[in-house]
């Protein structure tokens, strides 16, 4: 069974939506008024023919009788005034109308008439349009190679004539062809060109259409957030202009995006809207797709009762569409049969013509046969020798390639072994540090409780030990938090869920958290990140990076020191800098940071770290497609930087 999506796409190219909007009704009335002004007797005015053809275009998908009526009128008047350009367009409009009722035999005949006239008068625009109609029919029937060849020919024609608008549509059609053949990289290239061209001329309806096409291809490649962004842009436009068909199609695409992102409430919302709108405008194809998405969503949620309900609805629409499509296939086969019958007649006529020459050539047949036999024999011998040589070359090449692959795999395994050894050593070192650092506070707490029980200490001594113990516990708490983050990333892998991040708010939240610690040490905290700096990353990971860097800055500041947090946008990313006036870092410490090694030093108030904080900053920044680096001079403080992507300018996602 042919793809119904192809049929719907062809309908969009030929005439647009099948339901008449208020704007369409007004346009029909305006054109009728224009016809009355021109007058039916004014047969020298080509505008009369053009107006009739525009009426055919408006009635496509709405009323086939009206479309046929005006198409025949346009063709008749164009022929009577010898308006060849109007004749070509009238034949094409008539072909569109035959396609609308499923008469493919007459449809192809009309398109061929249009193409013949367009080539006769040398009109590139009409030549391109007729070829596109024929190519879309080939694509509908699954003849992708023929469709590709015609589309490429038309694109070259439009490029040569500098028609960027039509060239953009052809790029979109080529993208769809590549998509249906699962050539996603090629499809993305064509769809990107089409979208860029539409944006350059600020054609809002075309931008919305191409955004949906581009998003559908991105979803097929697994880039679901980017696909969601493009589809949301299209939905905003279609809702703004009350385009029901566009809104319905886009809601269905959004439902699929949220299903793939496992956001089932949002997926159900858009799928239900799409189904309701499809039923309202009586679009079986969109209703079928919406029912299928709803069935998939409920199945993913484990709600098999509702899943079965919507799958049955999907089957009902599929069976209905299959019956409609069956009649179309019959007409397509009828067109093919008519072509083959005419070809057979031509072959018979040629055979009769050739019979007169055969008698004169019989005497030469023997000589030709002998010569041909010798040539074939020699060719066969040459082919055998060439084939044997080619087989040997192929075997040698395959052996060489296999040897190269074995060497590459060997090198990869060696590298992985070295990396695993280094990783295990790093983990052993970390666990050794953690075991040592946790043992101290626990032993201190145990001793304090023992002294308290035996009443061997005065209240002053107990309070002094409690202050020291609290400092140790704060350090241990930070260490355990970093350890949990690190262990989660090592065991479960990095799961990044990017959202829009107003960085000034996130920094303010962390500074508020460390306010008591800074006050106790008499360190000034300052947030200088502008509200305009908005990043795109995982909120928990970025918060952990800022928290570790602010904690380190406070730890290495002397009493009366300052910790500043700055931020700015550089190109496609944002940069956050945490500056302190503390002790600074040695060159050896900076080298260890660059090598992503864990290490720890005591703070100015003997605060103890674990070495996990800087390691987490590296890993979390890189997991969010950013970088981490540090600058310092011993005795003059430090500057720690990290970057993440800037917020997409067209995104409508919120935190």
Backbone torsions as a table, in degrees:
resi	resn	phi	psi	omega
1	UNK	NA	131.8	-178.7
2	UNK	-67.9	157.8	-178.8
3	UNK	-73.9	124.2	179.7
4	UNK	-71.4	-23.6	177.6
5	UNK	-63.0	-33.3	178.2
6	UNK	-63.3	-42.3	179.8
7	UNK	-61.5	-45.7	-179.4
8	UNK	-62.2	-39.1	-179.2
9	UNK	-66.7	-38.3	178.3
10	UNK	-65.4	-37.8	178.7
11	UNK	-62.7	-40.7	-179.9
12	UNK	-61.1	-42.0	179.9
13	UNK	-66.1	-40.1	-173.7
14	UNK	-72.4	-40.0	-173.7
15	UNK	-155.1	-3.1	178.7
16	UNK	91.9	-159.6	-174.5
17	UNK	-66.7	152.8	-176.5
18	UNK	-91.4	-5.3	175.5
19	UNK	-103.6	135.3	-178.5
20	UNK	-78.7	121.4	177.1
21	UNK	-86.2	168.2	176.0
22	UNK	-56.9	-35.7	179.3
23	UNK	-64.8	-38.1	178.9
24	UNK	-64.9	-43.5	-179.5
25	UNK	-60.2	-41.5	178.5
26	UNK	-64.7	-37.3	179.5
27	UNK	-67.4	-40.5	177.7
28	UNK	-59.5	-45.5	179.2
29	UNK	-61.8	-40.2	-179.4
30	UNK	-65.1	-41.3	-179.6
31	UNK	-68.5	-37.9	175.5
32	UNK	-60.1	-41.2	177.9
33	UNK	-62.9	-39.3	178.0
34	UNK	-63.5	-40.0	179.1
35	UNK	-62.2	-42.7	179.6
36	UNK	-64.0	-34.5	179.5
37	UNK	-69.5	-37.7	179.8
38	UNK	-72.1	-41.0	179.4
39	UNK	85.9	135.1	-176.6
40	UNK	-67.2	-22.7	-178.2
41	UNK	-82.7	-10.6	-177.6
42	UNK	-84.1	78.1	-172.5
43	UNK	-86.6	6.3	178.3
44	UNK	-99.3	-3.4	-175.8
45	UNK	-99.3	115.1	179.9
46	UNK	-66.6	-20.1	-179.7
47	UNK	-62.2	-29.6	179.0
48	UNK	-62.7	-43.8	179.3
49	UNK	-66.0	-44.4	-179.2
50	UNK	-61.2	-38.2	179.4
51	UNK	-66.3	-41.0	177.2
52	UNK	-61.1	-41.9	179.6
53	UNK	-65.3	-35.1	177.1
54	UNK	-66.5	-34.9	176.1
55	UNK	-65.2	-40.3	176.9
56	UNK	-58.5	-44.4	-179.6
57	UNK	-59.5	-42.4	-178.4
58	UNK	-69.6	-33.4	-178.2
59	UNK	-84.1	-5.1	178.6
60	UNK	-62.1	131.9	179.6
61	UNK	78.6	-2.9	-177.8
62	UNK	-114.0	-51.4	-175.4
63	UNK	-147.9	104.1	-176.2
64	UNK	-67.7	-34.6	-179.9
65	UNK	-62.3	-46.5	178.7
66	UNK	-64.5	-40.1	-179.9
67	UNK	-62.4	-44.8	178.4
68	UNK	-63.4	-40.9	-178.0
69	UNK	-59.1	-51.8	-176.5
70	UNK	-73.2	-30.0	178.1
71	UNK	-65.2	-44.4	178.9
72	UNK	-66.9	-38.8	176.7
73	UNK	-60.3	-46.0	-179.1
74	UNK	-62.0	-43.0	-178.7
75	UNK	-65.3	-40.4	-179.3
76	UNK	-65.8	-47.4	-178.6
77	UNK	-67.8	-38.5	-179.9
78	UNK	-62.8	-39.7	179.4
79	UNK	-68.2	-37.8	-176.6
80	UNK	-70.5	-30.5	179.5
81	UNK	-101.0	7.4	178.5
82	UNK	57.7	42.4	178.0
83	UNK	-94.6	89.0	-169.9
84	UNK	-66.2	-38.9	177.9
85	UNK	-61.8	-42.4	177.7
86	UNK	-65.0	-36.0	176.9
87	UNK	-62.0	-45.5	-179.3
88	UNK	-59.5	-46.2	-179.3
89	UNK	-68.0	-35.2	179.2
90	UNK	-65.8	-42.0	176.8
91	UNK	-60.6	-40.5	-179.3
92	UNK	-66.1	-42.9	177.5
93	UNK	-62.8	-38.5	177.8
94	UNK	-65.5	-39.1	176.0
95	UNK	-61.6	-41.2	177.1
96	UNK	-59.1	-40.2	-178.7
97	UNK	-68.2	-39.5	175.7
98	UNK	-63.2	-37.7	177.2
99	UNK	-62.0	-36.5	-178.5
100	UNK	-60.6	-35.6	-179.4
101	UNK	-97.0	3.1	176.2
102	UNK	85.0	14.1	178.9
103	UNK	-91.7	84.5	-174.1
104	UNK	-73.5	-26.4	178.8
105	UNK	-61.5	-53.1	178.5
106	UNK	-69.7	-31.7	178.6
107	UNK	-59.2	-51.1	-178.7
108	UNK	-64.2	-36.7	178.3
109	UNK	-62.2	-43.2	179.3
110	UNK	-65.0	-43.7	178.9
111	UNK	-61.1	-38.2	-179.5
112	UNK	-68.1	-38.8	175.4
113	UNK	-60.4	-45.2	-180.0
114	UNK	-60.9	-43.4	-179.0
115	UNK	-66.0	-40.2	-179.8
116	UNK	-61.6	-45.5	-178.8
117	UNK	-67.4	-42.2	-179.5
118	UNK	-61.1	-41.2	178.3
119	UNK	-69.3	-34.2	179.4
120	UNK	-64.6	-41.1	-178.6
121	UNK	-92.3	-3.2	176.2
122	UNK	67.7	41.7	180.0
123	UNK	-99.1	103.9	-175.1
124	UNK	-60.8	-37.5	-177.5
125	UNK	-63.7	-45.6	-180.0
126	UNK	-70.7	-35.4	175.9
127	UNK	-59.9	-45.9	-179.9
128	UNK	-62.1	-44.2	-177.5
129	UNK	-63.7	-44.0	-179.7
130	UNK	-63.9	-42.5	179.0
131	UNK	-64.7	-37.0	178.2
132	UNK	-63.6	-42.7	178.2
133	UNK	-59.0	-44.5	-179.7
134	UNK	-66.5	-40.9	-180.0
135	UNK	-62.9	-39.6	179.0
136	UNK	-64.1	-34.7	176.4
137	UNK	-65.8	-42.8	177.4
138	UNK	-59.9	-41.9	180.0
139	UNK	-64.1	-40.2	178.3
140	UNK	-59.0	-37.0	-178.0
141	UNK	-86.6	3.4	177.7
142	UNK	83.9	8.3	178.3
143	UNK	-87.8	74.5	-171.8
144	UNK	-68.1	-34.4	-178.6
145	UNK	-64.6	-44.4	178.9
146	UNK	-65.8	-40.4	178.4
147	UNK	-63.2	-42.4	179.8
148	UNK	-62.0	-43.1	-178.5
149	UNK	-62.6	-44.8	-179.9
150	UNK	-67.4	-42.9	-179.6
151	UNK	-61.9	-41.2	179.9
152	UNK	-65.2	-38.4	178.5
153	UNK	-62.8	-42.6	-179.7
154	UNK	-67.8	-40.2	179.7
155	UNK	-62.3	-41.9	177.0
156	UNK	-60.9	-37.7	179.4
157	UNK	-64.3	-46.5	-178.7
158	UNK	-68.0	-37.1	177.4
159	UNK	-63.1	-41.6	-179.7
160	UNK	-63.7	-30.1	-179.1
161	UNK	-96.6	2.9	176.3
162	UNK	70.1	25.2	-179.8
163	UNK	-91.4	89.9	-174.9
164	UNK	-70.8	-30.8	-178.1
165	UNK	-65.9	-53.3	179.5
166	UNK	-65.4	-34.6	177.9
167	UNK	-61.8	-35.5	178.0
168	UNK	-64.8	-42.0	177.8
169	UNK	-62.6	-40.3	179.9
170	UNK	-64.2	-40.1	176.5
171	UNK	-58.9	-38.1	178.7
172	UNK	-66.1	-41.2	178.9
173	UNK	-65.6	-40.4	178.9
174	UNK	-65.1	-36.3	176.9
175	UNK	-61.9	-42.3	179.6
176	UNK	-65.3	-39.2	176.6
177	UNK	-60.4	-47.7	179.9
178	UNK	-63.1	-38.9	-179.9
179	UNK	-62.4	-43.3	-178.1
180	UNK	-69.2	-19.2	176.5
181	UNK	-100.2	13.2	177.4
182	UNK	61.6	28.2	175.0
183	UNK	-96.7	74.3	-167.9
184	UNK	-68.5	-37.4	179.7
185	UNK	-62.9	-44.8	178.2
186	UNK	-65.0	-39.2	179.1
187	UNK	-62.2	-40.6	178.6
188	UNK	-63.9	-37.8	178.7
189	UNK	-62.6	-49.6	-179.0
190	UNK	-64.7	-44.3	-178.3
191	UNK	-64.3	-36.3	177.9
192	UNK	-64.4	-41.5	177.3
193	UNK	-62.0	-44.0	-178.6
194	UNK	-62.0	-45.7	-178.4
195	UNK	-65.3	-40.2	179.4
196	UNK	-63.8	-41.9	179.5
197	UNK	-64.5	-42.0	179.4
198	UNK	-63.8	-39.6	178.6
199	UNK	-67.7	-33.9	-178.3
200	UNK	-65.8	-30.0	179.0
201	UNK	-100.2	2.3	177.0
202	UNK	55.4	44.6	178.9
203	UNK	-92.1	94.8	-171.8
204	UNK	-58.3	-47.2	-179.9
205	UNK	-61.3	-40.7	-179.8
206	UNK	-68.2	-38.0	178.3
207	UNK	-60.9	-42.5	-179.9
208	UNK	-63.2	-44.0	178.8
209	UNK	-61.2	-47.0	-177.3
210	UNK	-70.4	-30.3	175.2
211	UNK	-62.3	-41.0	177.6
212	UNK	-64.3	-43.4	179.3
213	UNK	-61.7	-44.9	-177.5
214	UNK	-65.4	-42.3	179.1
215	UNK	-63.9	-38.8	179.2
216	UNK	-62.0	-39.6	179.4
217	UNK	-69.3	-41.3	178.8
218	UNK	-61.0	-39.8	178.9
219	UNK	-63.1	-38.2	179.4
220	UNK	-65.3	-28.7	178.9
221	UNK	-86.2	-4.2	178.8
222	UNK	95.9	1.0	179.9
223	UNK	-89.2	73.5	-172.0
224	UNK	-69.3	-40.8	178.8
225	UNK	-60.6	-42.0	179.3
226	UNK	-66.4	-39.5	177.1
227	UNK	-60.6	-42.5	179.1
228	UNK	-60.5	-40.5	-179.2
229	UNK	-61.3	-47.0	-179.2
230	UNK	-64.9	-41.1	-178.2
231	UNK	-69.0	-35.2	177.2
232	UNK	-65.3	-37.3	176.2
233	UNK	-61.5	-43.3	179.2
234	UNK	-63.4	-42.3	-177.7
235	UNK	-62.2	-39.9	178.6
236	UNK	-58.6	-43.0	-179.5
237	UNK	-66.5	-50.5	-174.5
238	UNK	-62.9	-37.7	177.1
239	UNK	-68.3	-33.7	-179.7
240	UNK	-66.7	-31.2	-178.5
241	UNK	-105.1	8.8	179.9
242	UNK	56.9	41.0	176.3
243	UNK	-88.6	100.2	-174.5
244	UNK	-65.3	-44.7	-177.4
245	UNK	-64.5	-43.7	178.0
246	UNK	-62.4	-41.8	179.2
247	UNK	-63.6	-42.2	-179.8
248	UNK	-61.7	-50.2	-179.3
249	UNK	-61.0	-42.5	-177.6
250	UNK	-69.1	-38.5	177.2
251	UNK	-60.4	-39.2	178.4
252	UNK	-64.5	-41.7	177.8
253	UNK	-64.5	-40.5	179.1
254	UNK	-65.0	-37.9	178.1
255	UNK	-60.9	-41.1	177.9
256	UNK	-65.2	-40.3	179.0
257	UNK	-60.4	-48.9	-178.0
258	UNK	-68.2	-30.3	174.8
259	UNK	-62.9	-45.3	179.6
260	UNK	-65.9	-30.4	176.8
261	UNK	-84.0	-0.8	179.0
262	UNK	64.4	26.6	173.7
263	UNK	-96.5	81.4	-170.1
264	UNK	-67.7	-36.8	177.6
265	UNK	-59.8	-44.9	178.9
266	UNK	-66.6	-39.5	179.3
267	UNK	-61.1	-44.2	179.0
268	UNK	-64.3	-39.2	-179.3
269	UNK	-59.0	-52.2	-176.4
270	UNK	-71.9	-34.6	179.4
271	UNK	-65.9	-43.1	178.3
272	UNK	-64.4	-40.5	176.6
273	UNK	-61.8	-42.5	-179.0
274	UNK	-62.9	-43.0	-179.2
275	UNK	-65.1	-43.6	-179.7
276	UNK	-63.2	-42.9	-179.5
277	UNK	-68.8	-38.9	179.1
278	UNK	-62.6	-40.1	177.5
279	UNK	-67.2	-36.4	-178.0
280	UNK	-65.4	-37.2	-179.4
281	UNK	-99.5	7.7	174.4
282	UNK	58.6	49.5	178.5
283	UNK	-107.2	101.7	-177.5
284	UNK	-63.6	-40.3	-176.0
285	UNK	-61.7	-48.4	179.4
286	UNK	-67.1	-36.3	177.6
287	UNK	-64.4	-39.2	177.6
288	UNK	-61.5	-47.1	-179.8
289	UNK	-63.3	-40.8	-179.8
290	UNK	-65.6	-40.5	178.8
291	UNK	-63.6	-38.8	179.2
292	UNK	-65.0	-43.1	179.0
293	UNK	-62.7	-42.6	178.7
294	UNK	-61.7	-40.9	177.5
295	UNK	-61.8	-42.9	179.6
296	UNK	-65.1	-39.4	-179.2
297	UNK	-63.9	-48.7	-178.2
298	UNK	-66.4	-33.6	176.4
299	UNK	-64.9	-42.0	179.0
300	UNK	-63.9	-33.5	179.4
301	UNK	-79.2	-10.2	-176.9
302	UNK	85.8	8.6	178.2
303	UNK	-91.7	79.5	-171.4
304	UNK	-72.7	-22.1	178.5
305	UNK	-65.9	-51.9	177.3
306	UNK	-68.1	-32.9	177.6
307	UNK	-60.1	-44.1	178.3
308	UNK	-65.2	-39.5	-179.6
309	UNK	-58.8	-47.8	-177.3
310	UNK	-78.6	-24.4	175.2
311	UNK	-68.5	-37.8	176.3
312	UNK	-64.0	-39.8	176.6
313	UNK	-62.9	-41.3	177.6
314	UNK	-60.5	-42.0	179.3
315	UNK	-64.9	-38.6	178.9
316	UNK	-61.3	-45.1	178.0
317	UNK	-67.1	-37.8	-179.9
318	UNK	-62.7	-43.7	179.3
319	UNK	-62.8	-40.3	178.9
320	UNK	-62.7	-46.0	179.6
321	UNK	-66.6	-34.3	179.0
322	UNK	-62.5	-41.1	178.5
323	UNK	-63.2	-41.5	177.8
324	UNK	-63.1	-40.3	-176.6
325	UNK	-71.5	-31.5	-179.1
326	UNK	-58.7	-42.2	179.5
327	UNK	-65.1	-34.8	178.6
328	UNK	-66.2	-39.6	179.3
329	UNK	-64.9	-35.4	177.7
330	UNK	-61.7	-45.0	179.5
331	UNK	-65.2	-37.2	178.4
332	UNK	-63.2	-41.5	178.5
333	UNK	-67.2	-34.7	177.3
334	UNK	-63.0	-40.7	178.0
335	UNK	-63.7	-41.2	179.1
336	UNK	-65.0	-41.3	179.6
337	UNK	-62.4	-42.3	179.4
338	UNK	-61.7	-40.3	178.4
339	UNK	-64.0	-45.1	-179.4
340	UNK	-64.5	-36.2	179.5
341	UNK	-65.2	-43.5	178.4
342	UNK	-66.0	-36.4	178.0
343	UNK	-63.6	-39.3	179.1
344	UNK	-64.1	-39.9	177.6
345	UNK	-60.5	-44.6	179.4
346	UNK	-62.9	-37.6	179.4
347	UNK	-65.4	-40.4	179.2
348	UNK	-65.2	-41.4	178.7
349	UNK	-63.3	-40.3	179.1
350	UNK	-66.3	-36.8	179.2
351	UNK	-63.3	-41.4	177.7
352	UNK	-63.7	-38.5	179.0
353	UNK	-66.3	-38.6	-178.5
354	UNK	-72.6	-22.0	-178.3
355	UNK	-60.6	-32.4	179.2
356	UNK	-67.5	-27.1	-179.4
357	UNK	-86.6	-21.7	-174.7
358	UNK	-62.8	-37.7	-178.2
359	UNK	-63.5	-36.8	-179.1
360	UNK	-75.7	-20.0	-175.3
361	UNK	-100.9	-5.2	-175.5
362	UNK	-61.8	-37.6	-176.7
363	UNK	-66.7	-25.6	180.0
364	UNK	-88.5	-10.1	-176.1
365	UNK	-61.9	-40.0	-176.2
366	UNK	-63.0	-45.7	179.8
367	UNK	-63.0	-42.3	179.9
368	UNK	-64.2	-39.0	-179.0
369	UNK	-64.0	-44.2	-179.9
370	UNK	-63.2	-44.3	179.8
371	UNK	-62.7	-41.9	179.9
372	UNK	-64.2	-38.4	-179.8
373	UNK	-62.8	-43.8	179.5
374	UNK	-63.9	-43.1	-179.8
375	UNK	-62.9	-43.6	179.6
376	UNK	-62.3	-42.3	-179.1
377	UNK	-61.8	-47.0	178.7
378	UNK	-64.7	-39.6	179.2
379	UNK	-63.9	-39.8	179.1
380	UNK	-63.0	-43.4	178.7
381	UNK	-62.8	-43.9	178.9
382	UNK	-63.8	-38.6	179.9
383	UNK	-64.6	-41.1	179.8
384	UNK	-61.8	-45.2	179.4
385	UNK	-63.9	-43.6	179.2
386	UNK	-64.0	-40.2	-179.3
387	UNK	-63.6	-43.2	179.9
388	UNK	-63.1	-41.8	179.5
389	UNK	-66.1	-40.3	179.7
390	UNK	-64.6	-39.2	178.6
391	UNK	-62.7	-43.6	179.0
392	UNK	-62.0	-42.5	178.5
393	UNK	-62.0	-42.3	-178.4
394	UNK	-64.0	-43.0	179.3
395	UNK	-62.0	-44.3	179.5
396	UNK	-63.2	-40.6	179.9
397	UNK	-64.9	-42.4	179.1
398	UNK	-63.0	-40.7	177.9
399	UNK	-63.1	-41.5	179.5
400	UNK	-63.7	-43.3	179.6
401	UNK	-64.2	-40.4	179.2
402	UNK	-64.5	-39.8	177.9
403	UNK	-63.2	-40.7	178.7
404	UNK	-64.0	-42.0	179.4
405	UNK	-63.7	-39.5	178.8
406	UNK	-62.1	-42.8	178.9
407	UNK	-63.9	-42.1	179.2
408	UNK	-62.7	-44.1	179.1
409	UNK	-63.8	-36.1	178.5
410	UNK	-63.2	-45.3	179.1
411	UNK	-62.6	-41.4	-179.9
412	UNK	-62.8	-43.6	180.0
413	UNK	-63.7	-39.1	178.3
414	UNK	-64.0	-44.2	178.5
415	UNK	-62.0	-42.0	179.7
416	UNK	-64.4	-36.5	178.8
417	UNK	-64.5	-42.2	179.0
418	UNK	-64.3	-44.9	179.9
419	UNK	-62.3	-39.1	179.1
420	UNK	-65.4	-40.9	178.9
421	UNK	-62.0	-47.1	179.4
422	UNK	-62.5	-40.7	-179.9
423	UNK	-63.2	-43.3	179.3
424	UNK	-64.6	-40.1	177.3
425	UNK	-61.7	-43.0	179.6
426	UNK	-62.0	-43.2	-179.6
427	UNK	-65.1	-42.5	178.6
428	UNK	-59.2	-41.5	-179.9
429	UNK	-64.2	-43.9	-179.7
430	UNK	-61.8	-45.1	-179.5
431	UNK	-64.8	-34.3	177.4
432	UNK	-63.9	-44.6	179.0
433	UNK	-63.1	-44.7	-177.2
434	UNK	-63.5	-43.4	-179.5
435	UNK	-62.6	-41.1	-179.5
436	UNK	-66.7	-44.8	-174.6
437	UNK	-73.3	-29.1	177.4
438	UNK	-77.2	-30.1	-176.7
439	UNK	-64.4	-38.3	-176.8
440	UNK	-61.1	-57.8	179.5
441	UNK	-58.2	-36.5	-179.4
442	UNK	-67.5	-41.8	178.8
443	UNK	-65.6	-39.3	178.3
444	UNK	-62.0	-44.1	179.3
445	UNK	-63.2	-41.1	179.3
446	UNK	-63.2	-43.3	179.8
447	UNK	-64.9	-41.8	-179.9
448	UNK	-61.3	-42.6	179.4
449	UNK	-63.5	-36.5	178.7
450	UNK	-66.5	-45.3	178.7
451	UNK	-62.6	-39.0	-179.3
452	UNK	-63.2	-41.6	-178.1
453	UNK	-66.9	-39.9	-177.3
454	UNK	-87.1	-4.9	178.3
455	UNK	55.6	44.7	179.7
456	UNK	-91.2	-8.9	-175.5
457	UNK	-117.9	150.4	174.3
458	UNK	-80.1	167.1	178.7
459	UNK	-62.2	-36.1	180.0
460	UNK	-64.0	-43.9	-179.7
461	UNK	-66.8	-38.6	179.4
462	UNK	-64.7	-43.6	179.5
463	UNK	-62.8	-39.3	178.9
464	UNK	-64.4	-43.4	179.4
465	UNK	-67.8	-33.5	178.5
466	UNK	-64.9	-39.5	178.2
467	UNK	-63.7	-42.8	178.5
468	UNK	-65.1	-41.4	-179.3
469	UNK	-64.8	-37.3	179.1
470	UNK	-62.3	-40.1	177.8
471	UNK	-60.6	-43.0	178.8
472	UNK	-65.0	-40.5	-178.6
473	UNK	-66.3	-40.0	177.0
474	UNK	-59.1	-44.7	179.4
475	UNK	-63.1	-42.7	-179.7
476	UNK	-65.9	-37.8	179.1
477	UNK	-61.8	-44.7	178.4
478	UNK	-63.2	-40.2	-179.8
479	UNK	-63.1	-44.3	-179.4
480	UNK	-63.9	-41.0	177.6
481	UNK	-59.2	-48.2	178.7
482	UNK	-63.6	-38.3	179.1
483	UNK	-61.7	-41.4	179.4
484	UNK	-65.1	-42.7	176.0
485	UNK	-58.8	-47.5	-176.6
486	UNK	-65.1	-44.2	-179.3
487	UNK	-63.0	-40.1	178.9
488	UNK	-61.4	-43.0	-179.5
489	UNK	-67.5	-32.8	-178.6
490	UNK	-76.8	-37.9	-175.6
491	UNK	-82.8	-43.8	-173.4
492	UNK	-100.7	-9.1	-175.8
493	UNK	81.6	159.0	-179.9
494	UNK	-74.0	120.3	175.1
495	UNK	-114.1	97.9	-175.4
496	UNK	-92.8	125.5	176.4
497	UNK	-118.9	90.1	-174.0
498	UNK	-74.2	140.5	174.4
499	UNK	-140.8	171.3	175.3
500	UNK	-72.3	133.7	-175.5
501	UNK	-124.9	103.9	170.8
502	UNK	-67.8	104.5	-168.6
503	UNK	-67.3	-31.5	-179.4
504	UNK	-64.3	-37.4	179.2
505	UNK	-69.2	-40.7	-178.9
506	UNK	-65.5	-42.2	178.5
507	UNK	-64.7	-42.5	180.0
508	UNK	-61.1	-38.5	178.7
509	UNK	-61.8	-43.6	-179.2
510	UNK	-69.3	-43.2	179.9
511	UNK	-61.9	-36.9	176.6
512	UNK	-63.2	-38.2	179.9
513	UNK	-62.5	-39.4	-176.3
514	UNK	-96.7	10.5	179.2
515	UNK	-57.9	-50.5	-179.6
516	UNK	-58.7	-41.2	179.6
517	UNK	-63.2	-42.1	-179.5
518	UNK	-67.2	-40.0	179.1
519	UNK	-63.5	-42.5	180.0
520	UNK	-61.8	-30.3	-179.0
521	UNK	-99.1	-0.2	180.0
522	UNK	60.6	46.7	177.9
523	UNK	-111.3	132.5	179.9
524	UNK	-86.7	127.5	176.5
525	UNK	-104.8	133.9	-177.6
526	UNK	-136.9	126.8	178.1
527	UNK	-101.2	111.4	-179.0
528	UNK	-116.4	26.7	178.8
529	UNK	-83.8	122.8	-179.9
530	UNK	-66.6	149.7	177.5
531	UNK	-61.4	-22.4	-177.4
532	UNK	-75.3	-10.8	-178.5
533	UNK	-83.9	105.1	-178.3
534	UNK	-123.1	122.2	-179.5
535	UNK	-100.5	178.9	-179.5
536	UNK	-136.8	101.2	-176.7
537	UNK	-168.1	-176.4	179.3
538	UNK	-77.5	122.5	-172.3
539	UNK	-63.3	-45.0	-177.8
540	UNK	-65.1	-41.0	-178.9
541	UNK	-66.0	-45.8	-177.8
542	UNK	-67.3	-36.8	176.1
543	UNK	-61.8	-39.8	179.2
544	UNK	-64.3	-38.7	178.5
545	UNK	-62.7	-49.6	-179.3
546	UNK	-62.1	-41.9	-179.0
547	UNK	-60.5	-45.6	-179.5
548	UNK	-64.8	-42.1	-177.7
549	UNK	-68.9	-40.2	177.8
550	UNK	-66.2	-41.2	178.9
551	UNK	-61.0	-44.8	178.8
552	UNK	-62.8	-42.4	-177.6
553	UNK	-61.6	-43.6	178.3
554	UNK	-64.6	-41.6	-176.0
555	UNK	-60.5	-38.5	-175.3
556	UNK	-97.4	7.7	175.0
557	UNK	-88.9	145.8	172.1
558	UNK	-82.7	167.8	176.7
559	UNK	-59.2	132.6	-176.6
560	UNK	87.3	5.1	179.8
561	UNK	-76.5	176.0	-176.7
562	UNK	-132.0	139.1	173.0
563	UNK	-121.3	118.4	-178.7
564	UNK	-112.0	139.0	175.4
565	UNK	-119.0	116.4	179.3
566	UNK	-114.5	158.9	177.0
567	UNK	-154.0	148.3	177.3
568	UNK	-156.5	165.5	177.9
569	UNK	-102.8	129.4	178.0
570	UNK	-127.0	103.9	-179.1
571	UNK	65.2	-123.3	-178.1
572	UNK	-95.5	14.4	179.2
573	UNK	-140.0	165.7	174.9
574	UNK	-111.4	151.3	-178.8
575	UNK	-123.8	128.2	177.3
576	UNK	-112.3	131.8	-179.5
577	UNK	-123.5	127.4	175.8
578	UNK	-108.7	113.4	-176.5
579	UNK	-110.7	136.7	175.1
580	UNK	-131.1	160.5	179.3
581	UNK	-103.9	32.1	-174.3
582	UNK	-85.1	-149.3	-172.6
583	UNK	-75.5	-20.0	-176.8
584	UNK	79.8	-178.9	-178.4
585	UNK	-127.0	148.5	176.6
586	UNK	-76.3	166.4	178.5
587	UNK	-64.2	-33.4	178.2
588	UNK	-63.9	-41.7	178.9
589	UNK	-65.1	-40.0	178.1
590	UNK	-63.2	-39.4	178.0
591	UNK	-63.2	-40.2	179.9
592	UNK	-67.4	-33.2	175.5
593	UNK	-65.7	-42.7	179.9
594	UNK	-64.1	-32.3	179.9
595	UNK	-85.1	2.3	179.6
596	UNK	60.3	39.8	176.4
597	UNK	-95.6	143.3	177.7
598	UNK	-85.9	135.9	176.0
599	UNK	-157.6	163.3	-178.7
600	UNK	-143.1	150.5	176.2
601	UNK	-133.1	160.2	176.7
602	UNK	-79.8	143.7	177.2
603	UNK	-78.0	-178.5	-177.9
604	UNK	-68.1	-19.6	176.4
605	UNK	-111.2	30.4	179.0
606	UNK	64.1	26.3	175.5
607	UNK	-70.7	138.3	-178.0
608	UNK	-106.0	133.4	176.0
609	UNK	-106.0	177.9	-179.2
610	UNK	-110.8	-16.1	-175.8
611	UNK	87.1	-6.4	-179.7
612	UNK	-79.8	-26.8	-172.8
613	UNK	-59.0	-51.6	-179.2
614	UNK	-64.3	-38.0	177.8
615	UNK	-61.3	-42.2	177.6
616	UNK	-65.0	-38.2	178.7
617	UNK	-59.5	-44.6	176.8
618	UNK	-58.4	-53.3	-172.6
619	UNK	-66.3	-43.2	-177.0
620	UNK	-70.9	-36.8	177.8
621	UNK	-64.4	-45.0	-179.5
622	UNK	-68.9	-35.2	177.4
623	UNK	-62.3	-28.3	178.6
624	UNK	-96.6	23.5	176.1
625	UNK	64.2	36.0	178.6
626	UNK	-126.9	-164.0	-178.2
627	UNK	-136.7	160.1	173.4
628	UNK	-134.0	134.0	176.3
629	UNK	-155.8	164.4	-175.2
630	UNK	-137.4	151.5	174.7
631	UNK	-131.9	141.6	-178.7
632	UNK	-163.1	157.6	173.0
633	UNK	-136.6	129.0	-172.7
634	UNK	-56.4	126.9	178.8
635	UNK	86.1	-3.9	-176.2
636	UNK	-124.5	17.4	176.6
637	UNK	90.3	179.5	-176.0
638	UNK	-136.0	158.5	173.1
639	UNK	-131.6	115.9	179.3
640	UNK	-109.5	129.8	-176.6
641	UNK	-118.0	148.2	163.8
642	UNK	-145.9	152.1	-179.4
643	UNK	-125.3	151.3	170.5
644	UNK	-142.1	163.1	179.5
645	UNK	-60.7	145.9	174.5
646	UNK	-73.3	158.1	179.8
647	UNK	-63.1	134.5	175.7
648	UNK	-58.5	131.5	-174.9
649	UNK	-66.4	-28.8	-177.1
650	UNK	-98.8	3.8	-175.4
651	UNK	-73.7	146.6	174.9
652	UNK	-117.0	18.0	178.0
653	UNK	-80.0	144.2	177.9
654	UNK	-127.4	161.1	-178.9
655	UNK	-70.3	NA	NA
